[in-house]
Amino acid sequence: HQYDLRETPIFIKAGAIIPKMPLMEQKSTIGRTHQQYDTLQFAIYINDNVMSGQTTVYEDDGITYDYIKGSYRWTTVKYSHDSTSATVTIEPPVGKGYQGAPTSRGIVISLHNAPPFTEASMTVGSKTTKYPYSRYEWTENAWWYSGMEVSSYLYITNVNVATTTTINLKFAFVYQSQLLANIKGTLNHALWAKATLDLARKDVGAHKPLGGNLATLASFGDTLGFLADPARKENMQAAFQNVQNLYKAAYGEVLSLAKRGPDTLLQMVNVGRQDHCLCLSDDCVHSQGGYQNVMVEGYGTKQGAKDSVRLYMYWSDKYEDNWATTDPNIPAGYTRATFADGFVYHKPFPESVELQLWYNEERKDHFTFATAASKAYAQANGYKLVNQTLGFVGPTFLNAEDSMQRLGVTEQARVQYALGLLESAAPRILPP
């Protein structure tokens, strides 16, 4: 794997339990070594091949040399799991003990590379207490899911250390470590890629509330935390399985920014809306949140160039339809886009290709294109010809200058860095 400078690879043995002192409620890290463990976190790294594990935690007063005289204690923590649930047992401390030893403490159980819970409970003696889901992290006496960490957390306060405590956790779906592996790194790389492009305002959908495919992937960790609420009855397994598709869409989106030449006619599609959108300008591309880049249809020209004609973009809220055409008259039920969508030619020239308009009545989709591949798709999917010659464009086999030449040096670096972040995540998230 390749790692970013912000990443420090840490190799943890499968099945390990790592005791921690969480800092969420510590006002300062100064002097913590001689303070008592008022809250302990047990980070458990479950795996298909390791079904159980244990660890022990040593405690003394942290100040004196009384530990030499035996004034200390050990606490043993064990866990076991199968494909549907996990059980964590915290045994009473053994040993002489020491002055000031806590009689109760907060306990945090975190399962890493794990699915969300559907139930979380603690049993002490004959009493069982159930804990609810919380949308917010570090909520006392509740569990939550951190999608960015692909980890489930349970935080219980005031646990009596003198009795055996058993914590039972049920999974939202059948656990498979391979399904969840590498999602954390992929989401982090997507988040950093989007942050990089945000600074140059070059990410697709930057001017839309919902953003584009990269924004969807970058925010998917938070989405997972929201969907984990058992009351929503979401198919969480399907949500995790969809990460690969989200990655592919985000990578294609950023790749188009790196490879898209000047005056490139880019065919975009929103599968859910069954709507095509032909973009010729950066403003158009950046405004199409939720649309995927399909292919290059050809190449337009510059404003003021000989035989140039404007390409207009119209939008219908009723039909959720983008309509690209050279007709300046706004169609009934549509509004004109706030951005200019560039220029094509109104006369043919050697090797030029006709820009055609087709329409699918059932989908309410105007489909503007220039390639034979798009025409074959239109004919196979019930589209009818509306206008055979909206204008003319350069064919796809002409080599346009790389779009990087239109960007400043800093913007070039940002696009290439974002692309590199996503490319380095590919071996993690995609099957070999």
Secondary structure, 3 states (H helix, E strand, C coil): CCCCCCCCCCCCCCCCEEEECCCCCCCCCCCHHHCCCCEEEEEEECECCECEEEEEEEECCCCCCHHHHCCCEEEEEEEEECCCEEEEEECCCECCCCCCCCCEEEEEEEEECCCCEEEEEEEECCEEEECCECCCCCCCCEEEEECCCCEEEEEEEEEECCCCEEEEEEECCCCCHHHHCCHHHHHHHHHHHHHHHHHHCCCCCCCCCCCCHHHHHHCHHHHHHHHCCHHHCCCHHHHHHCHHHHHHHHHHHHHHHHHCCCCEEEEEEECCCCEEEEECCHHHHHHCCCCEEEEEEEECECCCCCCEEECEEEEECCCCEEEEECCCCCCCCCEECCCCCCEEECCCCCCCEEEEEEEECCCCEEEEECCHHHHHHHHHCCCEEEEEEEEEEECCCCCCCCHHHHCCHHHHHHHHHHHHHHHHHHHHHCCC
